Amino acid sequence: MPITEVSKIWMDGELVDWHDATVHILTPTLHYGWGVFEGMRAYETPRGPAVFQHRAHMERLHRSARILQMEVPYSVDELMDATRELIRVNELPSCYIRPLVYLGYGEMGLNPLPSKVQVSIAVWPWGTYLGEEGLLNGVRGKVSSWRRIGANMIPTGAKAAGVYINSSLAKVEALKAGYEEAILLNEHGYVAEASGENVFVVKDGVLMTPPLSDGVLQGITRDTVIGFARDLDIPFTETRLLRQDLYLADEAFFTGTAAEVVPMRSVDEREIPAPGPITKQLQDLFFAVVKGKEPRYDALLDYVTG
C-alpha cells in the first residue's frame, strides 16, 4: 500500500520536513538490520485522534531495544509526547505510527555497540492492511514453506528490523500463490504466527492462540483481544496448535496493529466460516473501543489533544 506523504517526521527531538528525513547510506541498520520498531494506530474519535495502546507500544519498543542492547536515548513518556505532537502538527484525524530505533552513521561492522543510537517517528494515513473486503468477509491464508525463526536463533520477543526478512519471504510466497496472508510454523512444526499478525482459532466454543514459547511475538492487539475475551466470558486458552487445527477450526482470525482483527475464510483451501460469531463479537468490540465508543475501555486510548 503506497505511503501518503505528510508534512513532518520526528527525528531525534526535532520535527523535520518529510523529504529531509534521511539517513546516510552507510548506517549499519541498513546493512545488518540492527534496529527495532513499533507499529501503532491513532483512530478518529468524538474527542479527536487517539492512539490505541500508546504506552504499551512504547514500552515494548524499549524492551525490544534492551534485548538488542540498544540504549534508547528517550524515555517512554518523551516518545509519547513526540508522537502526540507529530499527529497534531500533521493535522491527522487518524493515522499509522512508525517509531524506529536505529544505528547512526559513523561505525561499520558486526559490532553495533560503538554506534550512536538514534530514534525517528513517522505518521501517515493508512487504510486497512488486508483490505476492507478481508475485514468484512475474511482472507485466504497459506501455511508457508518458510519456518518461523527459533527463539534461540534470533530473539522472537524483540520487534527487530532484521527479523522481518523471515516474514517478508513468507508474505511474498503467499501473495505469489494467490493468497492474502502467510502462516508460519515454528521449527518444531507448530503454528507460530502470520507474517505480521498473531493467529487465533475457535473450536467448540473455545478461543485458542499459540503460546509465546512457540516463537510468537507478544502482540499488543493479541493481548487486548485476550482481555476482551475474558471480559465477555469467552472460554480461552493458550495452547500449541498443529497445522490441522487451522483446517478444522470453527473460526479463525488474525490480530495485529496494521491488520486489526481480520477473519480467515480459508487456510490452504480448507474453508472456514467467516466471520464466525466469536470473531465478529471480538471484532465489533475492538472497533468500538478504538473509535472511543466504549467508555469502560477508555484507558486503552491516549487522546492526542488531552
C-alpha positions in Angstrom: 0.0 0.0 0.0 1.6 3.3 -1.1 2.6 5.8 1.6 0.7 9.0 1.7 3.2 11.9 2.4 2.6 14.3 5.2 4.4 17.4 6.4 6.7 16.4 9.2 8.7 13.5 10.7 10.2 13.5 14.2 13.9 12.7 14.3 15.9 12.8 17.5 13.9 15.5 19.1 13.2 17.7 16.1 10.5 18.0 13.5 11.9 17.8 10.0 10.3 18.1 6.6 9.2 14.8 5.1 11.7 14.8 2.3 14.6 15.8 4.6 14.1 12.8 7.0 17.0 10.9 5.6 19.9 8.8 6.9 23.3 8.0 5.4 23.7 5.0 3.1 26.3 3.6 5.4 24.1 3.4 8.5 24.7 -0.1 10.0 21.0 -0.7 10.3 20.6 -0.7 6.6 23.4 -3.2 6.1 22.8 -5.6 9.1 19.2 -5.0 10.1 20.2 -3.9 13.6 17.2 -1.9 14.8 13.8 -2.1 16.5 10.5 -0.6 15.6 6.8 -0.4 16.5 3.6 -0.1 14.6 0.7 1.9 16.2 -2.5 3.4 15.1 -4.3 6.6 16.0 -8.1 6.5 15.4 -10.6 9.2 14.9 -12.9 9.5 17.9 -15.5 12.0 19.1 -12.7 13.6 21.2 -10.2 13.8 18.3 -7.5 11.4 17.4 -6.5 8.8 20.0 -3.5 6.5 19.9 -4.5 2.9 20.8 -2.4 1.3 23.5 0.2 4.0 23.1 2.2 3.3 26.3 2.1 -0.4 25.8 3.7 0.0 22.4 6.4 2.4 23.5 7.2 0.2 26.4 7.6 -2.8 24.0 9.9 -0.6 21.9 12.1 -0.1 24.9 12.0 -3.8 25.7 13.0 -4.7 22.1 15.9 -2.3 22.3 17.1 -3.7 25.6 17.1 -7.2 24.1 19.4 -5.9 21.3 21.5 -4.0 23.8 20.5 -0.7 22.4 20.0 2.2 24.9 17.1 4.3 23.7 18.0 8.0 24.4 14.4 9.0 25.0 12.0 7.8 27.8 8.6 6.2 27.1 6.9 9.5 28.1 9.2 11.6 25.8 8.4 9.3 22.9 4.7 9.5 23.6 4.8 13.3 23.8 6.7 13.4 20.5 4.0 11.2 18.9 1.2 13.4 20.0 3.0 16.5 18.8 3.6 14.9 15.4 0.0 14.0 14.9 -1.1 17.5 15.9 1.4 19.2 13.6 0.4 17.0 10.6 -3.3 17.6 11.4 -4.2 13.9 11.0 -7.6 12.7 12.4 -6.3 9.1 12.2 -3.0 7.6 11.1 -0.5 4.8 11.3 2.6 5.5 13.5 6.0 4.0 13.0 8.7 4.6 15.6 12.2 3.3 14.7 15.3 2.9 16.8 18.3 2.5 14.6 22.1 2.9 14.4 23.5 6.2 13.1 26.3 6.8 10.7 30.0 6.6 11.9 30.7 3.0 12.5 30.6 -0.2 10.4 30.9 -3.9 11.1 29.1 -6.6 13.0 29.7 -5.0 16.4 26.9 -2.5 16.9 27.9 -1.3 20.3 30.1 1.7 19.3 27.3 3.1 17.0 25.1 6.0 18.1 21.5 5.0 18.7 19.0 7.3 17.0 15.2 7.5 17.0 12.6 8.6 14.5 8.8 8.6 14.4 6.8 8.8 11.3 3.0 9.1 10.8 0.8 8.9 7.7 -2.8 8.0 6.7 -3.0 4.2 6.2 -6.1 2.2 5.4 -6.9 -1.4 6.3 -3.8 -3.5 5.8 -5.5 -6.7 4.5 -8.3 -4.8 2.7 -11.9 -3.8 3.5 -13.2 -7.0 1.9 -10.9 -9.1 4.1 -12.0 -7.2 7.2 -15.7 -8.0 6.4 -15.6 -11.4 4.9 -12.2 -12.9 5.7 -8.9 -13.5 3.9 -7.3 -16.6 2.4 -4.3 -17.9 4.4 -1.5 -20.2 3.2 0.8 -22.2 5.5 4.3 -21.1 4.4 7.2 -23.3 3.4 9.3 -20.9 5.4 9.6 -21.7 9.1 9.3 -19.1 11.8 12.8 -18.3 13.2 13.6 -20.1 16.5 13.9 -18.1 19.7 17.5 -19.2 20.2 18.4 -18.1 16.6 17.1 -14.5 16.9 15.1 -13.3 19.9 11.5 -13.6 18.8 10.4 -11.3 21.7 12.0 -8.3 20.1 10.3 -6.5 17.2 13.7 -6.3 15.4 14.1 -4.9 11.9 16.2 -7.7 10.5 13.9 -10.4 11.8 11.2 -9.4 9.3 13.0 -10.8 6.3 11.6 -14.1 7.6 8.1 -12.6 7.5 8.6 -11.0 4.1 9.7 -14.2 2.5 6.6 -15.9 3.7 4.4 -13.0 2.7 5.7 -12.9 -0.9 5.3 -16.6 -1.3 1.7 -16.4 -0.2 0.9 -13.5 -2.5 2.5 -15.1 -5.5 0.4 -18.2 -4.8 -2.8 -16.1 -4.8 -3.4 -15.8 -1.1 -3.6 -12.7 1.1 -1.6 -13.9 4.1 1.0 -16.4 5.2 1.0 -18.5 8.3 4.4 -19.7 9.6 5.1 -22.9 11.6 7.9 -22.9 14.0 11.0 -25.2 13.9 9.0 -28.0 15.6 6.1 -27.8 13.2 3.6 -26.0 15.5 1.7 -22.9 14.4 3.6 -19.7 15.3 2.1 -16.6 13.7 1.3 -15.0 10.4 3.8 -12.7 8.5 2.7 -9.7 10.6 -0.1 -10.9 12.8 -1.0 -13.2 15.7 -3.2 -16.2 15.0 -6.4 -17.2 16.8 -8.7 -20.2 16.2 -12.1 -21.1 17.7 -13.0 -24.8 18.2 -16.1 -26.0 20.1 -16.6 -22.5 21.5 -13.1 -22.2 22.9 -10.8 -19.4 21.7 -7.2 -20.6 21.3 -3.8 -19.0 20.3 -0.2 -20.3 20.4 1.9 -19.5 23.5 4.8 -17.1 23.3 7.2 -20.0 23.8 6.3 -21.2 20.2 8.1 -18.2 18.7 5.2 -15.8 18.9 5.7 -12.0 19.2 3.6 -10.8 22.2 1.3 -8.7 20.1 -0.4 -5.7 21.7 -3.6 -6.4 19.8 -3.3 -10.1 20.8 -3.2 -9.2 24.4 -6.1 -6.8 24.1 -8.3 -9.4 22.4 -7.5 -11.9 25.1 -8.6 -9.4 27.6 -11.8 -8.8 25.7 -12.5 -12.5 25.5 -12.1 -12.8 29.3 -14.4 -9.8 29.9 -17.0 -11.4 27.6 -16.7 -14.8 29.3 -15.5 -16.5 26.2 -13.5 -19.6 27.1 -9.9 -19.1 26.3 -6.6 -21.0 26.4 -3.0 -20.6 25.1 -2.1 -23.9 23.6 0.1 -25.4 20.9 -1.7 -25.6 17.5 -1.0 -28.0 14.7 -1.5 -27.2 11.1 -4.6 -29.4 11.1 -6.1 -27.3 13.9 -6.3 -24.5 11.4 -8.0 -26.7 8.8 -10.5 -28.0 11.4 -11.2 -24.7 13.1 -14.8 -23.5 13.5 -13.5 -19.9 13.3 -10.1 -18.3 12.8 -8.7 -14.8 12.7 -5.6 -12.6 12.7 -4.8 -9.8 15.1 -2.3 -7.0 14.7 -1.9 -3.2 14.7 -1.8 -3.0 10.9 -4.4 -5.8 10.2 -6.5 -5.0 13.3 -8.9 -8.0 13.7 -9.4 -9.9 10.4 -11.3 -13.2 9.9 -9.7 -16.1 7.9 -12.1 -17.6 5.4 -9.8 -20.4 4.4 -6.4 -22.0 5.1 -4.7 -24.0 2.3 -8.1 -24.1 0.5 -9.9 -25.5 3.6 -12.9 -23.3 4.1 -13.6 -21.7 7.4 -16.9 -19.8 8.2 -16.0 -16.1 8.2 -16.7 -14.2 10.2 -17.8 -16.6 12.9 -19.9 -15.4 15.8 -17.0 -15.2 18.3 -14.7 -13.5 15.8 -17.5 -11.0 15.0 -18.1 -10.3 18.6 -14.5 -9.5 19.3 -14.0 -7.6 16.1 -17.1 -5.4 16.8 -15.8 -4.7 20.3 -12.3 -3.9 19.1 -13.6 -1.2 16.6 -16.0 0.2 19.1 -13.1 0.6 21.6 -10.5 2.1 19.3 -13.1 4.6 18.0 -13.9 5.8 21.5 -17.4 4.3 21.8 -16.8 2.1 24.8 -16.1 4.3 27.9 -15.2 1.3 30.1 -12.1 0.8 27.9 -11.2 4.4 27.6 -7.8 3.8 29.4 -6.6 2.0 26.3 -6.8 5.3 24.3 -4.3 8.2 24.5 -6.1 11.3 23.3 -3.8 13.5 21.3 -5.4 16.7 22.4 -5.8 15.6 26.1 
